[in-house]
Every structure is written in C-alpha cells, then in structure tokens.
C-alpha cells in the first residue's frame, strides 16, 4: 500500500476515534505545581553511580498507580449496557501511555500501549518499558502491529468499527487500552501545561520541568517544578473524591520515602557506603 493512501486511512480511523470517544462535556481538569526536588535528587544519585536514571514519566506512572491502589473506585469506566450504561471496575491497575510516532505526512499519528500491573512494578522496570515504547515499531511492538494490520487489511468503514470495539466490551478495553488512566508527557516538546480530554476516564499529563517562584519556608525561592494535570470523567467520581485522589498523586510525587522505596537500587545507601569508605581511607 502506498504511503499516502496508508496515511489517509490512518487519519480517517483516528479522527473517527476522536469523534466517537472524546466527550469534553463529561470531564473536569485539575492543575497543580509539583516541586521536583525529591525526583531530581534521586535522578542525581543515579547519575553519580553511572546508572540509567528514571524518566519523569516513570515516576508519574508509579505515583498514579499507587494513588489508584489507594483509591480503587477511580479504576473504573462507563460502558454501554441495557437498559442503562454501567460502571465497570477494572480488576488490575494498568497504565496506558500515549506514544507519538514520527511519520512524515501523518503527523496526527499516535498510538497507546500499556504498562500492565504498574502498581506492582518498581520505577526502574517501568522506565525500561517506557524506553522500549519510545523505540516502538511495527516489527517489535504488538500493539502497533495490530493497529497497522487492521488499517492495511480492512476497508476504512470496518477498520473504524474494529478500533472502537473496546469501548463496548470491558475485556477488549483491558486488552487494547489498559484500564482507567492514560499518561502523556508533552513536556519533552517544551509545553508548560496541557488541558485535554482523553479516551480514558483519567488523563494525567505533566509540563516542562523548569524553575518557577514558589514559597518554601516562608520565602519565595526559585524551585524546579512542573505543572501536573488530571483530566477526569465526572460520571465516575464527584469533585471531592477526585480532589483527594489528585492530592494523593501529587503527594506521592514529592514524597522521598515513597519514591525511594519503589526503586530497584537503593541509591541513598550507596551514597552512605561511599561516604564510609571515604572516611576510612
């Protein structure tokens, strides 16, 4: 299939998904500035020992996964039913990740892959999976391979229906979309913050990491931070429980004990050991 024709089919399918699955009237968005001091400290320790430092996205996926575990009611989605729609509670905590693909002539191209059971994985393991997603291709990624197979082998009207089938059946949603949350990181493109509606009941995004004036110890200081965004389906939860969930997510991202306890490497003990050796020498 010629690239131009393929790009046209991808556009027609993705635009249909956007039209059918995005419902801004049902969503609300929260924002909060997050102090990155703890995350940056951890990343600096990794660099000190020549270890591959986790990305910000890995920290956020871990923080949101634990927040979902602490507030299990948010791990849900509205599905069609007879005679009324119903809320389905997902049995696992899976985090979908929005992945951009650089395809000339198809700048609208995006796909979603899944980090499964993200609540049970350390930050380092999540980071390795994110690295694989960043280098995803039809040859090495089953999710992308399945999507492109549908695009190439079915006429547009049928491909559109196939790609939106997960919205009808919880089992298909779990297989192809994950669960309740999708994480995106427009920060790497220089965006300060984003307010968007997602196909998932919750969308978590974070903006550019940069110094901003914040009040610390009753003083205004330049602090490295980013804007955290949560877009959520108000049919799943009301404002108060949504705010408590968002606060839990934000707190996790600034909690040294929480983040350091979910690393594969105890980098802070490595620092202590190095200091002991230096003192003895």
Secondary structure by P-SEA (a helix, b strand, c coil): ccaaaaaaaaaaaaaaaaacccccccbbbbbbbbbaaaaaaaaaaaaaaccccccaaaaaaaaaaaaaaacccccbbbbbcccbbbbbbbcbbbbbbbbbbbccccccbbbbbbbcccccccaaaaaaaaaaaaaccccccaaaaaaaaaaacccaaaaaaaaacccccaaaaaacccccbbbbbccccccccccccccccbbbbbccbbbbbbbccccccccbbbbbbbbbccccccaaaaaaaaaaaaaaaacaaaaaaacccaaaaaaaaaaaaaaac
